[in-house]
Amino acid sequence: GVYTGASTMTAALAVPDTGQVYALEKSKKHANVAKKYMQMADISDKVTFLVGDAKISLESLIEDGHRHTFDFSYIDADKANYGVYFDLSLELLRAGGIIAVDNTLFRGKVLTAESKTAGEIHNANQIFKSSRRVETVQLNVGDGYTLMRKL
């Protein structure tokens, strides 16, 4: 999700002028807030907002010819679908591309699955760890951050 657009803005500032950031957000309200900040930073031309279900948006990007063209995918949305977003991101990423996933330690509760969300993230972590399509490192930073490089 985009929420207020801080991560989207960081990505848009990092890509070259020819680069494009696709920002997926379920909430039209949050997307509109983020759009305002992109305009203030004068980077609106680098950001395309896709509002709605992230799975459908990712599938649309693949169908629209973006397969194997992305350099980076950042996942920080509904935790139950982290595994789905991972698989779809791999379809979009070129070899050597990076997937970053936020909240992968979830307040330290992923090992005991103390909540539904912690269990969902634990399951996603198992998918990441066992995938032969990526090299994975999990960082004990903040709420947990996992980086994967597509092989």
C-alpha positions as CSV (number, residue, x, y, z in Angstrom):
1,G,0.0,0.0,0.0
2,V,1.0,3.6,-0.5
3,Y,-0.6,5.2,2.6
4,T,0.9,8.8,2.5
5,G,3.5,8.0,-0.2
6,A,6.7,8.3,1.8
7,S,8.2,5.1,0.2
8,T,6.7,6.0,-3.2
9,M,8.4,9.4,-3.0
10,T,11.7,7.9,-2.0
11,A,11.6,5.5,-5.0
12,A,10.6,8.2,-7.4
13,L,13.4,10.4,-6.3
14,A,15.9,7.5,-6.7
15,V,14.9,6.5,-10.3
16,P,16.4,8.3,-13.3
17,D,14.2,10.7,-15.3
18,T,13.4,7.9,-17.6
19,G,12.3,5.6,-14.7
20,Q,8.7,4.9,-13.6
21,V,7.3,4.0,-10.2
22,Y,4.0,2.1,-10.0
23,A,2.3,2.7,-6.7
24,L,-0.4,0.3,-5.7
25,E,-3.0,1.4,-3.2
26,K,-6.3,-0.1,-2.2
27,S,-7.7,3.2,-0.8
28,K,-8.5,6.0,-3.2
29,K,-8.3,8.4,-0.2
30,H,-4.7,7.4,0.5
31,A,-3.7,7.5,-3.1
32,N,-5.0,11.1,-3.4
33,V,-3.0,12.1,-0.3
34,A,0.1,10.6,-1.8
35,K,-0.5,12.2,-5.2
36,K,-0.6,15.6,-3.5
37,Y,2.9,15.0,-2.1
38,M,4.2,13.8,-5.4
39,Q,3.0,17.1,-7.0
40,M,4.6,19.1,-4.2
41,A,7.9,17.3,-4.8
42,D,7.5,17.8,-8.6
43,I,7.8,14.1,-9.4
44,S,4.2,13.3,-10.5
45,D,5.4,12.4,-13.9
46,K,7.5,9.5,-12.5
47,V,4.6,7.9,-10.5
48,T,1.7,5.9,-11.8
49,F,-1.0,5.2,-9.2
50,L,-3.0,2.0,-9.5
51,V,-5.9,2.1,-7.1
52,G,-7.7,-1.1,-6.2
53,D,-6.9,-4.7,-5.4
54,A,-3.1,-5.1,-5.6
55,K,-3.3,-8.7,-7.0
56,I,-5.4,-7.5,-9.9
57,S,-3.1,-4.5,-10.5
58,L,0.0,-6.7,-10.5
59,E,-1.7,-9.2,-12.9
60,S,-2.7,-6.3,-15.1
61,L,0.9,-5.0,-15.3
62,I,2.1,-8.5,-16.4
63,E,-0.7,-8.7,-19.0
64,D,0.2,-5.2,-20.2
65,G,3.7,-6.3,-21.2
66,H,5.7,-5.5,-18.1
67,R,6.9,-9.1,-17.4
68,H,10.6,-9.1,-16.6
69,T,11.0,-5.3,-16.9
70,F,11.0,-4.2,-13.2
71,D,14.2,-3.6,-11.2
72,F,12.6,-3.3,-7.8
73,S,9.4,-4.4,-6.0
74,Y,8.5,-3.2,-2.5
75,I,5.9,-5.2,-0.6
76,D,4.1,-3.6,2.4
77,A,0.4,-4.3,2.1
78,D,-2.1,-6.8,3.5
79,K,0.0,-9.5,5.1
80,A,-2.2,-12.4,4.1
81,N,-1.2,-11.9,0.4
82,Y,2.6,-11.4,0.9
83,G,3.1,-14.8,-0.8
84,V,0.9,-13.8,-3.8
85,Y,2.6,-10.5,-4.2
86,F,6.0,-12.2,-4.0
87,D,5.1,-14.6,-6.9
88,L,3.6,-11.8,-9.0
89,S,6.6,-9.5,-8.3
90,L,8.9,-12.3,-9.6
91,E,7.0,-12.2,-12.9
92,L,7.6,-8.5,-13.1
93,L,11.3,-8.5,-12.1
94,R,14.2,-8.9,-14.4
95,A,17.0,-11.3,-13.3
96,G,19.0,-9.5,-10.6
97,G,16.0,-7.4,-9.6
98,I,15.3,-6.8,-5.9
99,I,12.2,-7.5,-3.8
100,A,12.0,-5.7,-0.4
101,V,9.3,-6.8,2.1
102,D,8.5,-4.8,5.2
103,N,7.3,-6.0,8.6
104,T,8.7,-9.6,8.2
105,L,9.5,-9.9,11.9
106,F,6.2,-8.4,13.0
107,R,7.1,-7.2,16.5
108,G,9.0,-10.4,17.1
109,K,5.8,-12.5,17.0
110,V,6.3,-14.4,13.8
111,L,7.9,-17.4,15.5
112,T,5.1,-17.9,17.9
113,A,2.3,-16.8,15.6
114,E,0.6,-15.0,18.4
115,S,-1.9,-13.4,16.0
116,K,-3.5,-14.1,12.7
117,T,-1.2,-11.5,11.1
118,A,1.9,-12.9,12.7
119,G,1.0,-16.3,11.3
120,E,0.4,-14.9,7.8
121,I,3.8,-13.3,7.9
122,H,5.4,-16.4,9.2
123,N,3.9,-18.4,6.3
124,A,5.2,-15.8,3.8
125,N,8.7,-15.9,5.4
126,Q,8.7,-19.7,4.8
127,I,7.8,-19.1,1.1
128,F,10.6,-16.6,0.8
129,K,13.1,-18.9,2.6
130,S,12.3,-22.0,0.6
131,S,12.2,-20.3,-2.9
132,R,14.9,-21.4,-5.3
133,R,14.1,-18.3,-7.4
134,V,15.7,-15.8,-5.1
135,E,18.6,-15.2,-2.7
136,T,17.2,-14.0,0.6
137,V,18.4,-12.0,3.6
138,Q,16.2,-11.0,6.5
139,L,17.3,-8.0,8.5
140,N,16.6,-7.4,12.1
141,V,15.9,-3.7,11.5
142,G,12.7,-2.0,12.8
143,D,9.8,-4.5,12.3
144,G,11.9,-6.7,10.1
145,Y,12.9,-6.2,6.5
146,T,13.6,-8.9,4.0
147,L,15.5,-8.4,0.8
148,M,15.6,-10.9,-2.1
149,R,17.5,-10.9,-5.3
150,K,15.9,-12.7,-8.3
151,L,18.2,-15.3,-9.7
